[in-house]
Structures are given as structure tokens and as C-alpha cells.
């Protein structure tokens, strides 16, 4: 299944910016930065067998 079909299945609107244009979506970029920082500080990625387990712990 292609990524476009997945977006359509879940009724998600896909929005993409050019690389290096953080001001296009500052709230999302800020949240992504926060999540990345928390992942490195609070969670040891080597303790997980799958990406899904890691995501479940983050959420």
C-alpha cells in the first residue's frame, strides 16, 4: 500500500514544506523538536524491539 493510500484511508491531509523552511509550520516543528529531545533524554532507543513499542511509550 502506498503512503498516499494510507493518508486517504485515515482522512489525513498531507502537508509538506521545503527543507530548511521551519517558519512554514512553526508549531509542528517545535513539537517535533521537543519529541526528539525527550526521546534522547528520557528513552533509551536500544531498549525497544520494534518502532511500534517505542512509539507506544512516547504516546
N, C-alpha and C positions, 0 to 999 in steps of 0.2 A: 504494500500500500504506500502510495507516495505521501510526502509531507503535506501537499495541498489537499489531498483527500482527508487526511486526519483533521486538518483545520476545519474543513467543511462539515465533517461528521460531528464535531463538537461545537459548531457555530461560533468559532473563534475568528476574530478579524486579525489578520496578519499585518503587522506594521514593522517596516524595516527602515533604518536610516543608513546613510553612507558612513563608512568607517571614519572615526575622528570627529563626528558631529554630535557630541554629547548634549548640546543645548537643544536638540530636537525633542527629546523626551527626558527632561531632567529628573522627574520623579522616578521613573522606571530605572534610569541609570544610577540614581542614588541608592535605590533599593537593591539593585544588583550588586553594587559595591559593598553595601552593608552585609548582604548574604555571603558574599565571597570572604569578607573579613571574618565573619562569625564562623564559617566553615573551617578556616585555618586556625583560629584561636580555640574554639570550643570542641571541634570534632576532629578526630584522627581518621582521615580517609582510609587508612590502611586497615582499620578495624571492620570494614564492611566487605561482604562478598559480592554484593550487587549494587548497582547505581540506585535501584528502587529502594533498598534498605536505607541507603544514605539519604535519599530524598524524604523518605518517611520520617526519619529522625529530625530533619530540618524543619519539616512542616509541623 
